């Protein structure tokens, strides 16, 4: 793939679409491509992360420790939060077929942000929105649990 193809692929992914072409060019140049045979494990749930992966071709099976499964196809970003902080991988990723992924190391991502403060601000705003959304969802669940508890105590 050419650099322009890599940039287009990165632009199609969530979070990365916020960065802009110049920042994505840096990531595309510094990222590494990795091919995987069918059945190869990219990462395992619980292991520490050091960056994100973008599916370039093929597909990966994502399996949570609880048994949930989903499929990641071209353009899917795996581990976007790992671009910001070390976090354990929440699931295992395994190639369903011959596949390739682009690895974006956290160190490369953070170095790119140093050169693009406007991108860093856009990402900060995105993270703030994500945090607010999660807080709202937690509050909704808390209210539902409180209502169930209140109903159970009345009976």
N, C-alpha and C positions, 0 to 999 in steps of 0.2 A: 504494500500500500504506500501511496505517496504521503507526504506531510499534509497536503490539503485533504486527502481522504481521512487521515487520522484526526485532523481538526474537525471535520464534518461528523465523524463518529463521536468524538467527545462532546460536540455541541448538542447531540441528540440525547444525551443522558441527563437525568435530573441532577441538580446541584451544579454540575459542570457547565450547563447551559447559561449559568449566570456570569461566567468568567470573562467572556469576550474573546475575540479571535487572537489578539496578541498574547494574552496569557495562555490560551490553549495551545498556541504554537510552541511555547516553551515546554509545556507538559508533553506535547506530542514528540518533540525532539528528544526529551530526556526520558520518556517512558520506555519500557522494554516489552517486547512481544514475547509471548510464551505459547508454544503449541502443546496440546494435550491429547493423548490417545483416549479412546473410549474407556471409561472406568477409572481414569486417573483422577486422584484427589488434588484439588487446588489448595484447599485449606480445610481444617477440621474445627468443629465447634469447640470453643474453649481456648484455643491457642491464641496467643497475643497477635495483634495486627500491627503491620508497619506501613500500611497504605491501602489503596483501593485497586480494584480490577475492573476493567471494562471489557465486556464480551465483544470480541471482534468478529468471530465466525463460530458456527455450531451452536451448541446449547449446553447448559449446565443444570444439573439437578441440585436444588438447594434443599437440604433436609435439616429441620430443627431437632434438638434433642428430644422434644416431645412427640416426634413422629410426623409433624407437618411437613408438607413438600410443596415446592413450586419450581417452575422452570424459568431460567434466565436465558434470554436470547440476545442477539446482536443489539448492542447499544445499552444493555443493562449495566448499571454501575453497582458493583458489589463492595460494600464497606466504605461508603462515602464518609461516615463519621471517623473512620480510621485515618482519613486525611488530616484531621485536626488533632486527635489525641489517640494514645494507645488504648485500645479497648479489646476485650476478648471477642473473638469471632462468635456470633450468635448461632451460626449454623455451619454445616459441612457443605462444601461445594465439590461436585464430581462431574466430570465430562460425560454427557450422554452419548456423545459421538465424537469424532475427531473435531477438535475445537481449538480456537486460539483466543487469548486474552491479552490485554494491554495492562501492564502493572504500573501504577503511579505511586512511587514511594512517598511517604509522608514528608521526608526531608526535601524532596524536589518541590512538592506542593507548597510547603511553608516558605521555601526560598523564593518561589515564584511570587507569593503574596507580598514579600518584602519589596519587590519591585513594582507592585501594582496596588497602592493603598486604596484606590477606588474599588478595586475588586474585593479587597479585604473588607471594606465597609459594606458592600452588597452582600457578602457572605455573612457578615455579622448580623445584618438585618434579617436574612433568611433564617439563621440559627435562632434569633429572637422569636421569629414567627413560629418556628417549629416548637420551641420551648413553650410558648403560649398555648399552642394547640394541644400539646401533651398535658399541660396543666389543666386545660379545660376538660379533656377526656378523663383525667383522673378525678376531677370534681364531679363529673357526670356519674362515674362509677360509684364514687363515695355516696352521692345522693341516693342512687338506686339501692345500694346496700343498706343505708340508713332507713329507707322506706320499707325494705323487706324486714329489717329487724323490728321496726315499729309495728308492722302487721303481725309478726310472729308473737310479739309480747302482748298484743291485744287479744289474741285467740286463746 
